[in-house]
Each structure stands twice: as C-alpha cells, then as structure tokens.
Amino acid sequence: MPVSPTLAISQEIARRRAAGLDTVALGFGEASIPVHPELVRRLAQSAHRGDYGPVAGAPELLEAVAGYWTRRGVATTAAEVVCGPGSKPLLYALFQALGGPVLLPRPCWVSYAAQAALLGHEALLVPTLPGHGGVPDPERLSAEAARLRAEGRPATTVLVTLPDNPTGTVAAPDVISELCAVAEEHDLAIISDEIYLDLVHGDTEVLTPAEVLADRTITTTGLSKSLALGGWRIGAARIPERHEAVRRQVTVAASEIWSAPAQPVQQVAAWAFTEPPELAPHVEASRALHGRIARTVAGIFTAAGAEVAPPTAGFYLYPDFAGRRDELAASGIGTSADLARVLLDQHGVATLPGVAFGDLPERLALRVAPPMLYGRDDDQRWQALASKTPEELPWIADSLAVLREALSRLV
C-alpha cells in the first residue's frame, strides 16, 4: 500500500518548491490558519507535563468534549468519550473493533478504505447523491446492505462525513434521516466523522446522525480543522452506551498503540473544547476565509467548464470535467489521474485525482484544497484571516491567476 495520497502530495509540493519549481498548492487538506496566540501560551504553560495520564484522556478533557457535543444537541457524558492523538487513529481503532464489511460513501476521504484494507476488512463504496457528499445514497445503501446480508456476510458499519471531504458539501437533513432509517433497518452502526462541523459556511442547515440516533451513532472530531491544530494531534470519539464493547476495545487498542494523548496538548484541548470567547472570533474568521476562497476557486473551475457543487462547508471542492471530456481526450487525458498529473507536471498546479478518493478512474474529477493559498508564513496568513477580500491579496491573487491560466490552457 502506498503512502496516503494527501501526505504524498504535500511532500511533492515541498519537493517541487525546494527545487525552485513554482507550484500552486491545491492538493493537501491543511487548514493553514495561524494558531491562536492563547493556544500557544497555554501549550507553553503545560509543557512541563511529562506524565502519561489516563488512556482515554485526562478527566478535564473528557468533560470538555462531552460538553462540546451536548451543546450541539447530543447529550454526552465523559464516560462515553475516548481521546487520542488525532481522529485518524481513533477511526482505525473503531474499524478494528466493529469489524467488516464497512459501507463507505463514494467518493470519500482517502484513509477510510485504506484503514479497512490494513485491517483485512472489506470496504464497499456506495455512490452519494449529487450535492450531498459524504453520505451514501440511502436507497442504494439499503440495497447493498440487503445484498450482503443475503450472502451471509452482513455489513457492520456505515460511515458518513459531515461536512464532506472531498466535496465541501453538507448532506441535507432529509438525506441524513433516510440514512438513519436504513441503519436501523439493517442494524448498522453509524460512524459520523464531523471534523469539519464547525466550518459550515453561511446558514447551511445541518442535521447530524447522532441527533437522530444518538445510541447508534459513534461520532469523531478534533481540532485540526476548526483551529488548524493538525500537527498537535488531538482527536475525540463519542462512543455511546449501546457500543460499550466497542469503547472498551478502542481503549484497549489505545493502551497498546499510543498509550495516551500528549499531556500538554490535552491540557490546551480541554480549554479549547469549552469554546471560550477568546477563540470564537478566530473560528468565525477562519470559517469566513475558507468559504470565500473556496467559492472563488469554484468560480474559476466553473468558468473553465467544470461542474462544481457549490462548497458549503470546510475548505474543499470537487470539480468534474465530464463536460470537457472530448477536449481533454485530445490531450491524452482519459482519467482523473491523467488530469491531475498534467496539471502538476505541465502547469504547476497540485491537486488530487478523484480516484484517490475511491471514485471511478474515468470520472474526470479532482479534489481541490485552497487553504495553502493563504500564505507561506504566518504574517501572510494573519493578513488573509483579517481581510474582507482575501482573494485580492497579492500572493493569493497571483496563485489564482496561475490557476486560471492553467485551466485555460488545459481545456
């Protein structure tokens, strides 16, 4: 199995830049927001904490995370929370505990199917409805679950991403309700990856599976997107009483793999998950920046003939060049991998092909992540965060101009 495509493209961007090759970085899904100074100060205050602490997380962190979900309409106790070094290892431990087969949306984040494969579990991808990324089409999900049960290998789990990576969309409440009904009918556990939940743009209505089926839904989150703390590695899972055996198995896996989350980071996260007033404007500014730049980039792709679902959350978009297939075929482009390779090698624009997200190879889709346009250093990123028109800042405007020219030449 190769290195995760998202991390591989990050390394390739760094390699190209070190070699002096200009590169518009639209491949790696890093929030690229400067870390709030109060978070830095509190981390320094806790740096002396060298103890391991409880496997599931420090009591104050578990209480803070429980409060975070309770404020979102999902009553949660500290005993239902397990924390780890990022949500990614927690997802792996959940897949291990729940077993397979696992039902995933198509397209979906690169690591879900990869983690299932590492565990030897079958992962089946069910197409999503247009504009409702991250959630398998409930009707097709039901049919797939029924097929697996008839074959004597019933699915254990359906995973949803709300909001979605790679499409930057949010499934509508009625789609979530229908998915929950299917999960009940086929006795599926629901894993709801909500790492982007606090980055919903505007007044988009959101209904989470746990608001419908609190006892059946396992929810994961973290601070890597809303507060851009990806490198600090802290995540949390809400595992309700119905899944007590799963929670025990996840805790056992944690004890043997990562022991406990890093204590200094836990202390800061315990404060951050209370959503203090010091951080609220920072999250709101990042939400506005992500939304404005994502919509700007979506407009550039649309002008080049791509079909793009309007991004409504997070900082991704998923343009599809199906309407320009003939022009692209004349240039030897027949798959999403071809499309991403030509954009990078010939035009210096780094994206990821849809096939990396489980999409059909022949679908000419790309996962585009604009945040690395915000700046090469914190000074530029602070300016982008404060600007009402960040797309007009010179370093962002220059990258957008290169993208326009690249797409113009491409098609």
Beta strands, then each sheet from edge to edge (+ up, - down):
strand 1: 24-25
strand 2: 81-84
strand 3: 102-106
strand 4: 123-127
strand 5: 157-161
strand 6: 189-193
strand 7: 217-222
strand 8: 235-238
strand 9: 349-350
strand 10: 352-353
strand 11: 366-367
sheet 1: 1+ 9+
sheet 2: 2+ 8- 7+ 6+ 5+ 3+ 4+
sheet 3: 10+ 11-
end
